[in-house]
Amino acid sequence: MTETDDTVRMEELTWQAFEDRIDDGPVFVPIGSTEQHGPHLPLSVDTVIAIEIAERTAHEAGGMVAPPLHYGYTSQPGSGGGPEFVATTSVHGDTLRRQVGNIVADLARDGVREFVIVNGHFENEYAIREAIDRHLENGLDDRFVIASWWDLLSASTRGPIFENVPGGFPGWEAEHAGVVETSLMLYLRPDLVDEDAIVDDGSSRNPPYVLKPAPEDTIPDSGVFYKATHATAETGERVLMEVVEVLANAIEDEWGT
Ligand SMILES: [Zn+2]
């Protein structure tokens, strides 16, 4: 028994240990971003959450977690503030699509047949799907679960979280650096949350269409798109537990592993 027997992190394994475990379960690929998340959260929020969900699910359902992608598809004004914020550093959709495609192709060549892509950044979703679509065009029998974590949260868990928030649930694109992301970080990495800097904010208007360049009044100055003061570590724990359970059950239900 060595220390690495317990790890699910691919990067901590030797190539032989990786090879020994290829048939033991899926390989998880966490994909995040480097994006502003208001004055109270670090740039790594989307990546941290994706990694934690992937690792906890792998401990429950089996499998290994590939090294995460720290850069995501270009941040958009209505769901993260866009590139106007200093420090937000993104890659184009085509770059992300190729990165995901290259990584999956290499792992598939090694013999990995089941992949769980855990997405933490709203804008990544369709670049990831396109990468997988193109991979499968080669007629392979590889199988994929692609999950953006917020989609795994049930209405019955989401309801009470926003019950006492004036305005209720605003939609996930507008929840950027808001109640749930702040709650998850308070639970997972309180050392990275500046609690004194937590604010409620939002843009003064949300037109039902996209304007480019984005007018200033459609982006909140703070970078917080919703009411982050309603965040708690307890909410973060509840969200995380459900998301991990739903994802572990999905792997079992879809693939019977
Ligand atoms: Zn985020």
Boltz pocket constraint, residues with backbone or C-beta under 6 A from the ligand:
constraints:
  - pocket:
      binder: B
      contacts: [[A, 37], [A, 45], [A, 46], [A, 120], [A, 121], [A, 176], [A, 177], [A, 181]]
      max_distance: 6.0
